[in-house]
Structures are given as structure tokens and as C-alpha cells.
Amino acid sequence: MSNTLASHEQARQQLSSLQPQLTTESKAARIRLLLPDIEDAMRRGINQTDILNALAGAGILMTLDELRNALYRARRQLRKKAHETPQAPAKPSPTPAAQPRETPQQSGRQFNSTAEQWQHARDNPTDW
């Protein structure tokens, strides 16, 4: 029994002596930070393989597919943030009141054909 208590105490001491490790940024987070530089290099005509090699030299090891996926996601996140930014609310423009629809009886007009009635109904707003 004392052996079990001793092992529990030893485990507690080891757990309490553990130090938190520094959190390292994910590859995706590092790509998001470097996105403007990566896109600038691409605009200058640098191909993605050369960019990948430069990133590997800086310690960001990934495959070409991982790079392309990270670039896609970083760009998508930027677009999403751009759409989410609150903008000044636009002033609602005053809408004119709907004009009452003239019926043939009100206008004094008689329709000569069904086609004229249909055109009148089609071209004038509905009075609900």
C-alpha cells in the first residue's frame, strides 16, 4: 500500500514540475502573417516552388499542396473579414408612395382587345 502512495506522490511531483511549453504558431497562422509578402512575390513572377523553398529555409516545412491550401484559406479569411467590417449605415432613400393604378373605368378608356387589357395589367403596378 505504501508503494502505491509513494508512486502517486512521485507522479504528483512530476506533474507539478512540468513547465508549459511555448506555443508555436501553426503553419497556417504563419502563412496568414506572410500572405502579403507571398502574394507580392507571386506578382513579381516567383513560382510557388521557389516560395516553398524560401519558406522551408525559414523553418516552415510544408508540401506544395499544403501551401496552396493555406494560401486559399488565408485569402478566403481575408475576404470574409472584409465583408464583416461594419460600414456606416446607408441613409434610406425616401421612396415615393405608390401611385394608384388606373382602372379602365377611372381613365375612361375602353380596351379594344384582350391583348390591350393584358398589356395594361402587365405594364402598370398591381393595386393590391
Secondary structure, DSSP 8 states (H G I E B T S, - for coil): -HHHHHHHHHHHHHHHH---------HHHHHHHHHHHHHHHHHTT--HHHHHHHHHHTT----HHHHHHHHHHHHHHHHHHHHHS------------------HHHHT---SSHHHHHHHHHHS----
